[in-house]
Amino acid sequence: MKRRERLSGRRQFAAVRAERAAAGNTALRVHVRANGLHHARLGFAIPKSLGGAVARNTVRRRLRAALEPRRSELAGLDVVVSTSPSALQLRFADLEAALWSAVGAARSRLAENGAVRPGPRRALMPATA
C-alpha cells in the first residue's frame, strides 16, 4: 500500500470514527468517511488481545488481500477496519464476505445520514469540576 493510501496517526483514525457511519459483525467493525480524494485511504485497528505480532500481522495481511481486488469501489472514502479476536478464526472467504458486508452497510449509513451524524453531546461539553 502506498503511503498516500494509508491512514496514520490517532487524529486520522479518530476523524473517521467520529463520522459515526459504521457497521460490523462479531469479527470486525468498519467505519467510513468521505475524504474528497480520488482514492481510498485505509487503516486497520488490530488489538493486542488478538494475539502476538504474528497473529495480528496475519489478520492485517488477510484484510488487505480481501480489500485489494475491489479497492476502486472505495474511491473517495477513508476506511478504518477494527477487528476482534474471532477474526483470526475465520476462513479467508468468510472474512472477505464479512468485510464487504460491513463495508456496504457502513457506506449506506454514510449516505442515509447525509455524511454527518453527530456524536455524543457529552464529548462536546466542558468538564465540570
MMTF fields as JSON, N, C-alpha, C and O atoms, coordinates in Angstrom:
{
  "mmtfVersion": "1.0.0",
  "mmtfProducer": "UNKNOWN",
  "numBonds": 515,
  "numAtoms": 516,
  "numGroups": 129,
  "numChains": 1,
  "numModels": 1,
  "chainsPerModel": [1],
  "groupsPerChain": [129],
  "chainIdList": ["A"],
  "bondAtomList": [4, 2, 8, 6, 12, 10, 16, 14, 20, 18, 24, 22, 28, 26, 32, 30, 36, 34, 40, 38, 44, 42, 48, 46, 52, 50, 56, 54, 60, 58, 64, 62, 68, 66, 72, 70, 76, 74, 80, 78, 84, 82, 88, 86, 92, 90, 96, 94, 100, 98, 104, 102, 108, 106, 112, 110, 116, 114, 120, 118, 124, 122, 128, 126, 132, 130, 136, 134, 140, 138, 144, 142, 148, 146, 152, 150, 156, 154, 160, 158, 164, 162, 168, 166, 172, 170, 176, 174, 180, 178, 184, 182, 188, 186, 192, 190, 196, 194, 200, 198, 204, 202, 208, 206, 212, 210, 216, 214, 220, 218, 224, 222, 228, 226, 232, 230, 236, 234, 240, 238, 244, 242, 248, 246, 252, 250, 256, 254, 260, 258, 264, 262, 268, 266, 272, 270, 276, 274, 280, 278, 284, 282, 288, 286, 292, 290, 296, 294, 300, 298, 304, 302, 308, 306, 312, 310, 316, 314, 320, 318, 324, 322, 328, 326, 332, 330, 336, 334, 340, 338, 344, 342, 348, 346, 352, 350, 356, 354, 360, 358, 364, 362, 368, 366, 372, 370, 376, 374, 380, 378, 384, 382, 388, 386, 392, 390, 396, 394, 400, 398, 404, 402, 408, 406, 412, 410, 416, 414, 420, 418, 424, 422, 428, 426, 432, 430, 436, 434, 440, 438, 444, 442, 448, 446, 452, 450, 456, 454, 460, 458, 464, 462, 468, 466, 472, 470, 476, 474, 480, 478, 484, 482, 488, 486, 492, 490, 496, 494, 500, 498, 504, 502, 508, 506, 512, 510],
  "bondOrderList": [1, 1, 1, 1, 1, 1, 1, 1, 1, 1, 1, 1, 1, 1, 1, 1, 1, 1, 1, 1, 1, 1, 1, 1, 1, 1, 1, 1, 1, 1, 1, 1, 1, 1, 1, 1, 1, 1, 1, 1, 1, 1, 1, 1, 1, 1, 1, 1, 1, 1, 1, 1, 1, 1, 1, 1, 1, 1, 1, 1, 1, 1, 1, 1, 1, 1, 1, 1, 1, 1, 1, 1, 1, 1, 1, 1, 1, 1, 1, 1, 1, 1, 1, 1, 1, 1, 1, 1, 1, 1, 1, 1, 1, 1, 1, 1, 1, 1, 1, 1, 1, 1, 1, 1, 1, 1, 1, 1, 1, 1, 1, 1, 1, 1, 1, 1, 1, 1, 1, 1, 1, 1, 1, 1, 1, 1, 1, 1],
  "groupList": [{"groupName": "MET", "atomNameList": ["N", "CA", "C", "O"], "elementList": ["N", "C", "C", "O"], "formalChargeList": [0, 0, 0, 0], "bondAtomList": [1, 0, 2, 1, 3, 2], "bondOrderList": [1, 1, 2], "singleLetterCode": "M", "chemCompType": "L-PEPTIDE LINKING"}, {"groupName": "LYS", "atomNameList": ["N", "CA", "C", "O"], "elementList": ["N", "C", "C", "O"], "formalChargeList": [0, 0, 0, 0], "bondAtomList": [1, 0, 2, 1, 3, 2], "bondOrderList": [1, 1, 2], "singleLetterCode": "K", "chemCompType": "L-PEPTIDE LINKING"}, {"groupName": "ARG", "atomNameList": ["N", "CA", "C", "O"], "elementList": ["N", "C", "C", "O"], "formalChargeList": [0, 0, 0, 0], "bondAtomList": [1, 0, 2, 1, 3, 2], "bondOrderList": [1, 1, 2], "singleLetterCode": "R", "chemCompType": "L-PEPTIDE LINKING"}, {"groupName": "GLU", "atomNameList": ["N", "CA", "C", "O"], "elementList": ["N", "C", "C", "O"], "formalChargeList": [0, 0, 0, 0], "bondAtomList": [1, 0, 2, 1, 3, 2], "bondOrderList": [1, 1, 2], "singleLetterCode": "E", "chemCompType": "L-PEPTIDE LINKING"}, {"groupName": "LEU", "atomNameList": ["N", "CA", "C", "O"], "elementList": ["N", "C", "C", "O"], "formalChargeList": [0, 0, 0, 0], "bondAtomList": [1, 0, 2, 1, 3, 2], "bondOrderList": [1, 1, 2], "singleLetterCode": "L", "chemCompType": "L-PEPTIDE LINKING"}, {"groupName": "SER", "atomNameList": ["N", "CA", "C", "O"], "elementList": ["N", "C", "C", "O"], "formalChargeList": [0, 0, 0, 0], "bondAtomList": [1, 0, 2, 1, 3, 2], "bondOrderList": [1, 1, 2], "singleLetterCode": "S", "chemCompType": "L-PEPTIDE LINKING"}, {"groupName": "GLY", "atomNameList": ["N", "CA", "C", "O"], "elementList": ["N", "C", "C", "O"], "formalChargeList": [0, 0, 0, 0], "bondAtomList": [1, 0, 2, 1, 3, 2], "bondOrderList": [1, 1, 2], "singleLetterCode": "G", "chemCompType": "PEPTIDE LINKING"}, {"groupName": "GLN", "atomNameList": ["N", "CA", "C", "O"], "elementList": ["N", "C", "C", "O"], "formalChargeList": [0, 0, 0, 0], "bondAtomList": [1, 0, 2, 1, 3, 2], "bondOrderList": [1, 1, 2], "singleLetterCode": "Q", "chemCompType": "L-PEPTIDE LINKING"}, {"groupName": "PHE", "atomNameList": ["N", "CA", "C", "O"], "elementList": ["N", "C", "C", "O"], "formalChargeList": [0, 0, 0, 0], "bondAtomList": [1, 0, 2, 1, 3, 2], "bondOrderList": [1, 1, 2], "singleLetterCode": "F", "chemCompType": "L-PEPTIDE LINKING"}, {"groupName": "ALA", "atomNameList": ["N", "CA", "C", "O"], "elementList": ["N", "C", "C", "O"], "formalChargeList": [0, 0, 0, 0], "bondAtomList": [1, 0, 2, 1, 3, 2], "bondOrderList": [1, 1, 2], "singleLetterCode": "A", "chemCompType": "L-PEPTIDE LINKING"}, {"groupName": "VAL", "atomNameList": ["N", "CA", "C", "O"], "elementList": ["N", "C", "C", "O"], "formalChargeList": [0, 0, 0, 0], "bondAtomList": [1, 0, 2, 1, 3, 2], "bondOrderList": [1, 1, 2], "singleLetterCode": "V", "chemCompType": "L-PEPTIDE LINKING"}, {"groupName": "ASN", "atomNameList": ["N", "CA", "C", "O"], "elementList": ["N", "C", "C", "O"], "formalChargeList": [0, 0, 0, 0], "bondAtomList": [1, 0, 2, 1, 3, 2], "bondOrderList": [1, 1, 2], "singleLetterCode": "N", "chemCompType": "L-PEPTIDE LINKING"}, {"groupName": "THR", "atomNameList": ["N", "CA", "C", "O"], "elementList": ["N", "C", "C", "O"], "formalChargeList": [0, 0, 0, 0], "bondAtomList": [1, 0, 2, 1, 3, 2], "bondOrderList": [1, 1, 2], "singleLetterCode": "T", "chemCompType": "L-PEPTIDE LINKING"}, {"groupName": "HIS", "atomNameList": ["N", "CA", "C", "O"], "elementList": ["N", "C", "C", "O"], "formalChargeList": [0, 0, 0, 0], "bondAtomList": [1, 0, 2, 1, 3, 2], "bondOrderList": [1, 1, 2], "singleLetterCode": "H", "chemCompType": "L-PEPTIDE LINKING"}, {"groupName": "ILE", "atomNameList": ["N", "CA", "C", "O"], "elementList": ["N", "C", "C", "O"], "formalChargeList": [0, 0, 0, 0], "bondAtomList": [1, 0, 2, 1, 3, 2], "bondOrderList": [1, 1, 2], "singleLetterCode": "I", "chemCompType": "L-PEPTIDE LINKING"}, {"groupName": "PRO", "atomNameList": ["N", "CA", "C", "O"], "elementList": ["N", "C", "C", "O"], "formalChargeList": [0, 0, 0, 0], "bondAtomList": [1, 0, 2, 1, 3, 2], "bondOrderList": [1, 1, 2], "singleLetterCode": "P", "chemCompType": "L-PEPTIDE LINKING"}, {"groupName": "ASP", "atomNameList": ["N", "CA", "C", "O"], "elementList": ["N", "C", "C", "O"], "formalChargeList": [0, 0, 0, 0], "bondAtomList": [1, 0, 2, 1, 3, 2], "bondOrderList": [1, 1, 2], "singleLetterCode": "D", "chemCompType": "L-PEPTIDE LINKING"}, {"groupName": "TRP", "atomNameList": ["N", "CA", "C", "O"], "elementList": ["N", "C", "C", "O"], "formalChargeList": [0, 0, 0, 0], "bondAtomList": [1, 0, 2, 1, 3, 2], "bondOrderList": [1, 1, 2], "singleLetterCode": "W", "chemCompType": "L-PEPTIDE LINKING"}],
  "groupTypeList": [0, 1, 2, 2, 3, 2, 4, 5, 6, 2, 2, 7, 8, 9, 9, 10, 2, 9, 3, 2, 9, 9, 9, 6, 11, 12, 9, 4, 2, 10, 13, 10, 2, 9, 11, 6, 4, 13, 13, 9, 2, 4, 6, 8, 9, 14, 15, 1, 5, 4, 6, 6, 9, 10, 9, 2, 11, 12, 10, 2, 2, 2, 4, 2, 9, 9, 4, 3, 15, 2, 2, 5, 3, 4, 9, 6, 4, 16, 10, 10, 10, 5, 12, 5, 15, 5, 9, 4, 7, 4, 2, 8, 9, 16, 4, 3, 9, 9, 4, 17, 5, 9, 10, 6, 9, 9, 2, 5, 2, 4, 9, 3, 11, 6, 9, 10, 2, 15, 6, 15, 2, 2, 9, 4, 0, 15, 9, 12, 9],
  "groupIdList": [1, 2, 3, 4, 5, 6, 7, 8, 9, 10, 11, 12, 13, 14, 15, 16, 17, 18, 19, 20, 21, 22, 23, 24, 25, 26, 27, 28, 29, 30, 31, 32, 33, 34, 35, 36, 37, 38, 39, 40, 41, 42, 43, 44, 45, 46, 47, 48, 49, 50, 51, 52, 53, 54, 55, 56, 57, 58, 59, 60, 61, 62, 63, 64, 65, 66, 67, 68, 69, 70, 71, 72, 73, 74, 75, 76, 77, 78, 79, 80, 81, 82, 83, 84, 85, 86, 87, 88, 89, 90, 91, 92, 93, 94, 95, 96, 97, 98, 99, 100, 101, 102, 103, 104, 105, 106, 107, 108, 109, 110, 111, 112, 113, 114, 115, 116, 117, 118, 119, 120, 121, 122, 123, 124, 125, 126, 127, 128, 129],
  "secStructList": [7, 7, 4, 4, 4, 5, 7, 7, 1, 2, 2, 2, 2, 2, 2, 2, 2, 2, 6, 7, 7, 3, 3, 3, 7, 1, 1, 3, 3, 3, 3, 3, 3, 3, 7, 1, 1, 1, 1, 7, 3, 3, 3, 3, 3, 7, 7, 4, 4, 4, 7, 1, 2, 2, 2, 2, 2, 2, 2, 2, 2, 2, 2, 2, 2, 2, 2, 4, 4, 4, 4, 4, 4, 4, 6, 6, 3, 3, 3, 3, 3, 3, 3, 7, 4, 4, 4, 4, 4, 1, 7, 2, 2, 2, 2, 2, 2, 2, 2, 2, 2, 2, 2, 2, 2, 2, 2, 2, 2, 2, 2, 2, 6, 6, 6, 7, 7, 7, 7, 7, 4, 4, 4, 6, 1, 7, 7, 7, 7],
  "xCoordList": [0.835, 0.0, 0.887, 1.844, 0.573, 1.33, 1.008, -0.058, 1.942, 1.774, 0.506, -0.19, 0.195, -0.982, -2.29, -3.357, -2.212, -3.394, -3.584, -4.409, -2.819, -2.905, -3.37, -3.05, -4.115, -4.411, -3.346, -2.987, -2.851, -1.857, -2.099, -2.522, -1.832, -1.969, -3.351, -4.363, -3.333, -4.554, -5.622, -6.807, -5.22, -6.198, -6.957, -8.165, -6.271, -6.952, -7.935, -9.05, -7.537, -8.445, -9.644, -10.781, -9.39, -10.474, -11.444, -12.649, -10.939, -11.813, -12.756, -13.925, -12.264, -13.11, -14.147, -15.32, -13.729, -14.671, -15.705, -16.834, -15.346, -16.278, -17.409, -18.456, -17.222, -18.252, -19.497, -20.602, -19.311, -20.417, -21.122, -22.268, -20.488, -21.037, -20.287, -19.21, -20.865, -20.165, -21.117, -22.333, -20.545, -21.307, -20.336, -19.124, -20.853, -19.959, -20.689, -21.911, -19.908, -20.419, -19.515, -18.779, -19.551, -18.773, -17.27, -16.496, -16.839, -15.407, -14.778, -13.608, -15.535, -14.941, -15.966, -17.174, -15.45, -16.286, -15.619, -14.403, -16.426, -15.909, -16.503, -17.717, -15.642, -16.038, -15.638, -14.536, -16.52, -16.194, -16.469, -17.283, -15.765, -15.914, -15.507, -14.542, -16.219, -15.84, -14.556, -14.405, -13.617, -12.341, -12.089, -11.125, -12.923, -12.761, -11.592, -11.233, -10.992, -9.87, -10.335, -11.465, -9.466, -9.807, -9.395, -9.519, -8.913, -8.509, -8.962, -9.289, -8.968, -9.348, -8.111, -6.994, -8.337, -7.289, -7.779, -8.913, -6.924, -7.301, -6.497, -5.34, -7.13, -6.462, -6.994, -8.173, -6.129, -6.519, -6.22, -5.126, -7.19, -7.027, -7.089, -8.168, -5.926, -5.823, -5.363, -4.224, -6.23, -5.869, -4.874, -4.802, -4.122, -3.165, -3.858, -3.244, -5.133, -5.871, -6.073, -6.428, -5.851, -5.973, -4.851, -5.038, -3.701, -2.575, -1.27, -1.207, -0.228, 1.094, 1.2, 0.231, 2.39, 2.626, 2.345, 1.823, 2.685, 2.458, 0.968, 0.565, 0.158, -1.293, -1.884, -2.714, -1.464, -2.001, -1.624, -2.455, -0.385, 0.033, -0.636, -0.887, -0.928, -1.649, -3.038, -3.462, -3.739, -5.078, -4.994, -5.824, -4.025, -3.855, -3.603, -4.187, -2.734, -2.46, -3.701, -3.961, -4.458, -5.681, -6.712, -7.397, -6.831, -7.765, -7.339, -8.178, -6.043, -5.559, -5.834, -6.25, -5.599, -5.837, -7.316, -7.66, -8.185, -9.628, -10.092, -11.037, -9.441, -9.83, -9.244, -9.867, -8.079, -7.337, -8.085, -8.088, -8.714, -9.347, -10.466, -10.715, -11.133, -12.272, -12.003, -12.935, -10.742, -10.354, -10.929, -11.222, -11.095, -11.616, -13.032, -13.449, -13.776, -15.126, -15.105, -16.117, -13.966, -13.847, -13.29, -13.039, -13.094, -12.504, -13.31, -14.54, -12.606, -13.252, -13.632, -14.328, -13.185, -13.536, -12.292, -11.275, -12.394, -11.448, -12.128, -13.293, -11.42, -11.991, -11.097, -9.888, -11.702, -10.994, -11.66, -12.87, -10.862, -11.352, -10.79, -9.576, -11.691, -11.315, -11.687, -12.755, -10.82, -11.086, -11.242, -10.861, -11.813, -11.895, -11.125, -10.774, -10.862, -10.114, -10.765, -10.066, -12.059, -12.714, -12.343, -12.573, -11.782, -11.372, -10.252, -10.131, -9.449, -8.339, -8.82, -8.127, -9.996, -10.516, -11.268, -11.536, -11.607, -12.389, -11.553, -10.378, -12.177, -11.54, -11.505, -12.291, -10.595, -10.436, -11.729, -12.093, -12.424, -13.664, -14.714, -15.442, -14.79, -15.751, -15.355, -16.21, -14.051, -13.564, -13.844, -14.28, -13.597, -13.845, -15.326, -15.679, -16.196, -17.642, -18.099, -18.894, -17.602, -17.968, -17.476, -18.183, -16.275, -15.701, -16.518, -16.869, -16.825, -17.555, -19.011, -19.615, -19.57, -20.919, -20.928, -21.813, -19.94, -19.847, -19.532, -20.066, -18.674, -18.355, -19.619, -19.881, -20.388, -21.629, -22.619, -23.235, -22.776, -23.7, -23.221, -24.027, -21.93, -21.392, -21.539, -21.86, -21.306, -21.476, -22.922, -23.184, -23.867, -25.278, -25.65, -26.462, -25.067, -25.319, -24.737, -25.342, -23.575, -22.964, -23.872, -24.058, -24.43, -25.311, -26.628, -27.103, -27.217, -28.51, -28.398, -29.367, -27.226, -27.037, -26.598, -26.345, -26.503, -26.091, -24.641, -24.265, -23.831, -22.391, -21.977, -20.79, -22.915, -22.53, -23.629, -24.808, -23.235, -24.153, -23.492, -22.379, -24.134, -23.472, -23.157, -23.901, -22.042, -21.63, -22.308, -23.238, -21.852, -22.449, -22.193, -21.106, -23.181, -23.063, -22.05, -21.41, -21.895, -21.002, -19.555, -18.754, -19.217, -17.853, -17.601, -16.452, -18.656, -18.513, -18.65, -18.303, -19.151, -19.394, -18.132, -17.431, -17.856, -16.704, -16.936, -18.064, -15.854, -15.947, -16.263, -15.758, -17.101, -17.441, -16.575, -16.297, -16.153, -15.267, -16.016, -15.416],
  "yCoordList": [-1.169, 0.0, 1.242, 1.329, 2.172, 3.413, 4.276, 4.153, 5.141, 5.999, 6.839, 7.01, 7.368, 8.224, 7.437, 8.034, 6.112, 5.262, 4.696, 3.807, 5.211, 4.731, 5.84, 7.012, 5.453, 6.358, 6.114, 4.971, 7.179, 7.006, 8.061, 9.181, 7.69, 8.629, 8.609, 8.316, 8.931, 8.916, 9.87, 9.535, 11.057, 12.052, 11.589, 11.802, 10.961, 10.493, 9.375, 9.359, 8.444, 7.369, 7.943, 7.537, 8.879, 9.487, 10.251, 10.242, 10.91, 11.656, 10.716, 11.043, 9.571, 8.598, 8.029, 7.903, 7.691, 7.133, 8.16, 7.792, 9.428, 10.479, 10.665, 11.21, 10.232, 10.343, 9.534, 9.852, 8.5, 7.68, 6.879, 6.475, 6.637, 5.763, 4.45, 4.292, 3.502, 2.256, 1.082, 1.233, -0.084, -1.328, -2.442, -2.279, -3.555, -4.65, -5.913, -6.012, -6.878, -8.158, -8.619, -7.806, -9.896, -10.356, -10.32, -10.213, -10.407, -10.471, -9.105, -8.901, -8.167, -6.879, -5.77, -6.006, -4.551, -3.347, -2.404, -2.219, -1.806, -0.924, 0.469, 0.618, 1.488, 2.889, 3.528, 3.287, 4.339, 5.015, 6.51, 6.961, 7.254, 8.707, 9.175, 8.66, 10.131, 10.711, 11.503, 12.228, 11.364, 12.077, 13.115, 13.874, 13.171, 14.177, 13.926, 14.808, 12.751, 12.396, 11.434, 10.946, 11.167, 10.228, 8.799, 7.905, 8.586, 7.252, 7.018, 7.952, 5.754, 5.391, 5.41, 5.165, 5.707, 5.582, 4.578, 4.666, 3.62, 2.53, 2.576, 2.996, 2.139, 1.993, 0.753, 0.421, 0.075, -1.148, -0.985, -0.561, -1.32, -1.282, -2.722, -3.297, -3.29, -4.683, -4.692, -4.323, -5.106, -5.032, -6.112, -7.175, -5.83, -6.811, -8.024, -9.08, -7.882, -9.024, -10.114, -11.243, -9.783, -10.767, -11.791, -12.944, -11.391, -12.319, -11.586, -10.361, -12.347, -11.776, -11.075, -10.995, -10.571, -9.818, -10.661, -10.15, -11.943, -12.811, -12.92, -12.823, -13.119, -13.238, -11.926, -11.924, -10.807, -9.509, -9.185, -8.696, -9.452, -9.188, -10.117, -9.724, -11.347, -12.276, -11.736, -11.742, -11.275, -10.719, -9.47, -9.29, -8.611, -7.392, -7.725, -7.103, -8.705, -9.109, -9.697, -9.431, -10.487, -11.077, -10.005, -10.091, -8.996, -7.902, -7.101, -6.741, -6.819, -6.11, -6.911, -6.357, -8.217, -9.077, -9.113, -9.2, -9.047, -9.053, -7.73, -7.71, -6.627, -5.308, -4.99, -4.271, -5.502, -5.104, -5.301, -4.375, -6.445, -6.628, -5.635, -5.323, -5.144, -4.24, -2.857, -2.133, -2.499, -1.237, -0.028, 0.985, -0.114, 1.023, 1.394, 2.537, 0.445, 0.728, 1.66, 2.276, 1.755, 2.57, 3.963, 4.719, 4.312, 5.616, 6.737, 6.737, 7.687, 8.821, 8.576, 9.393, 7.454, 7.131, 6.878, 6.392, 7.217, 6.759, 5.594, 5.696, 4.502, 3.289, 2.825, 2.673, 2.601, 2.021, 0.691, 0.627, -0.366, -1.701, -2.09, -2.155, -2.346, -2.805, -4.268, -4.677, -5.057, -6.487, -6.929, -6.225, -8.114, -8.757, -10.075, -10.495, -10.725, -11.985, -13.065, -13.952, -13.014, -14.04, -13.921, -14.863, -12.805, -12.644, -13.609, -14.016, -13.97, -14.887, -16.297, -17.061, -16.636, -17.986, -18.175, -19.308, -17.086, -17.176, -17.635, -17.289, -18.422, -18.748, -17.483, -16.566, -17.416, -16.208, -15.824, -14.648, -16.783, -16.481, -15.878, -14.963, -16.392, -15.869, -14.467, -13.599, -14.255, -12.938, -11.918, -10.802, -12.292, -11.399, -11.05, -9.892, -12.056, -11.807, -10.897, -9.983, -11.141, -10.305, -8.877, -7.925, -8.724, -7.401, -6.606, -5.457, -7.186, -6.45, -6.212, -5.228, -7.101, -6.869, -5.649, -4.798, -5.574, -4.439, -3.142, -2.087, -3.213, -2.023, -1.505, -0.302, -2.398, -1.991, -1.352, -0.338, -1.937, -1.384, -0.025, 0.887, 0.113, 1.394, 2.475, 3.62, 2.121, 3.098, 3.545, 4.721, 2.628, 3.024, 3.918, 4.83, 3.666, 4.551, 5.934, 6.938, 5.99, 7.268, 8.054, 9.258, 7.382, 8.041, 8.48, 9.583, 7.648, 7.997, 9.052, 9.755, 9.168, 10.169, 11.509, 12.436, 11.632, 12.902, 13.212, 14.379, 12.194, 12.28, 12.735, 12.688, 13.173, 13.558, 13.122, 13.413, 12.442, 12.087, 12.512, 12.074, 13.338, 13.86, 12.764, 11.796, 12.948, 12.026, 12.386, 13.192, 11.797, 12.095, 13.545, 14.08, 14.161, 15.565, 15.732, 16.78, 14.752, 14.904, 15.113, 15.68, 14.666, 14.868, 16.338, 16.78, 17.09, 18.483, 19.442, 20.618, 18.948, 19.797, 19.86, 18.86, 21.024, 21.127, 20.332, 20.204, 19.806, 19.036, 19.969, 21.089, 19.495, 20.284, 19.845, 18.656, 20.768, 20.44, 20.313, 20.041],
  "zCoordList": [0.0, 0.0, 0.0, 0.769, -0.841, -0.896, 0.323, 0.925, 0.668, 1.841, 1.749, 2.75, 0.564, 0.415, 0.559, 0.699, 0.525, 0.63, 2.031, 2.239, 2.99, 4.368, 5.295, 5.1, 6.287, 7.394, 8.447, 8.727, 9.022, 10.072, 11.14, 10.852, 12.327, 13.43, 14.057, 13.421, 15.31, 16.114, 15.585, 15.6, 15.117, 14.658, 13.424, 13.329, 12.484, 11.28, 11.611, 11.088, 12.469, 12.873, 13.629, 13.392, 14.532, 15.318, 14.425, 14.675, 13.391, 12.487, 11.741, 11.537, 11.341, 10.64, 11.602, 11.247, 12.799, 13.777, 14.219, 14.543, 14.236, 14.651, 13.654, 14.005, 12.44, 11.407, 11.767, 11.327, 12.562, 13.066, 11.981, 12.179, 10.856, 9.819, 9.923, 9.349, 10.662, 10.935, 10.843, 10.96, 10.631, 10.616, 10.952, 10.812, 11.387, 11.707, 12.084, 11.977, 12.529, 12.989, 14.126, 14.687, 14.478, 15.627, 15.376, 16.328, 14.124, 13.821, 13.588, 13.913, 13.029, 12.701, 12.642, 12.594, 12.647, 12.556, 11.571, 11.6, 10.692, 9.65, 9.839, 9.974, 9.849, 9.905, 8.58, 8.088, 7.996, 6.733, 6.847, 7.653, 6.015, 5.97, 4.579, 4.014, 4.028, 2.742, 2.926, 3.909, 1.97, 2.109, 1.024, 1.124, -0.008, -1.048, -1.983, -2.762, -1.927, -2.792, -3.876, -3.842, -4.827, -5.902, -5.571, -6.408, -4.377, -3.959, -2.514, -1.782, -2.138, -0.773, 0.116, -0.338, 1.395, 2.399, 3.425, 3.895, 3.773, 4.66, 5.949, 5.964, 7.026, 8.313, 9.003, 8.879, 9.726, 10.422, 11.902, 12.278, 12.743, 14.195, 14.689, 14.831, 14.948, 15.36, 16.822, 17.107, 17.749, 19.165, 19.579, 18.963, 20.613, 21.122, 21.719, 21.87, 22.06, 22.6, 21.554, 21.892, 20.296, 19.221, 19.305, 18.917, 19.801, 19.927, 19.749, 19.852, 19.481, 19.273, 17.927, 17.172, 17.643, 16.416, 15.174, 14.184, 15.221, 14.069, 13.762, 12.603, 14.784, 14.6, 14.104, 13.194, 14.696, 14.272, 12.832, 12.068, 12.461, 11.083, 10.088, 8.949, 10.5, 9.634, 9.317, 8.162, 10.332, 10.118, 9.252, 8.361, 9.487, 8.69, 7.218, 6.331, 6.959, 5.575, 4.907, 3.733, 5.644, 5.08, 4.76, 3.74, 5.619, 5.354, 4.128, 3.302, 4.003, 2.812, 1.546, 0.528, 1.615, 0.453, 0.093, -1.086, 1.076, 0.806, 0.203, -0.586, 0.564, 0.063, -1.309, -2.09, -1.608, -2.802, -4.132, -4.943, -4.398, -5.71, -6.019, -7.184, -4.994, -5.205, -4.62, -4.27, -4.517, -3.902, -4.628, -3.994, -5.941, -6.707, -6.276, -6.458, -5.706, -5.211, -3.991, -3.656, -3.347, -2.137, -2.409, -1.471, -3.678, -4.018, -3.37, -3.415, -2.772, -2.127, -0.685, -0.083, -0.112, 1.269, 2.106, 1.611, 3.377, 4.385, 5.088, 5.47, 5.259, 5.851, 6.991, 6.82, 8.161, 9.297, 9.619, 9.839, 9.643, 9.963, 11.324, 11.513, 12.267, 13.612, 13.729, 13.275, 14.33, 14.428, 15.874, 16.81, 16.025, 17.33, 17.23, 16.128, 18.344, 18.296, 17.431, 16.939, 17.236, 16.416, 14.934, 14.175, 14.507, 13.108, 12.751, 11.596, 13.709, 13.463, 13.15, 12.479, 13.634, 13.45, 12.128, 11.729, 11.45, 10.215, 9.035, 8.915, 8.163, 6.883, 6.052, 6.29, 5.071, 4.271, 3.565, 3.55, 2.986, 2.26, 3.195, 2.809, 4.417, 5.387, 5.857, 6.033, 6.057, 6.453, 5.352, 5.636, 4.103, 2.972, 2.865, 2.646, 3.02, 2.952, 4.086, 3.868, 5.288, 6.437, 6.245, 6.578, 5.714, 5.487, 4.48, 4.748, 3.339, 2.31, 2.692, 2.264, 3.488, 4.003, 4.923, 4.831, 5.803, 6.724, 5.974, 6.315, 4.963, 4.17, 3.473, 3.478, 2.884, 2.211, 3.17, 2.843, 4.349, 5.335, 5.844, 6.03, 6.067, 6.546, 5.482, 5.802, 4.216, 3.13, 3.013, 2.764, 3.189, 3.105, 4.289, 4.139, 5.462, 6.61, 6.372, 6.748, 5.753, 5.425, 4.486, 4.66, 3.502, 2.533, 3.178, 2.906, 4.018, 4.607, 5.694, 5.981, 6.299, 7.347, 6.795, 7.564, 5.497, 4.923, 5.213, 5.328, 5.332, 5.528, 6.923, 7.246, 7.76, 9.122, 10.09, 9.885, 11.115, 12.185, 13.485, 13.776, 14.257, 15.452, 16.453, 16.61, 17.116, 18.167, 19.476, 19.494, 20.565, 21.861, 22.275, 22.053, 22.865, 23.279, 24.405, 24.5, 25.236, 26.382, 25.934, 26.677, 24.737, 24.243, 23.906, 23.888, 23.642, 23.25, 24.427, 24.316, 25.542, 26.684, 27.574, 27.728, 28.146, 29.041, 30.313, 30.79, 30.848, 32.091, 33.252, 33.322, 34.156, 35.339, 36.492, 36.645, 37.287, 38.415, 39.701, 40.741]
}
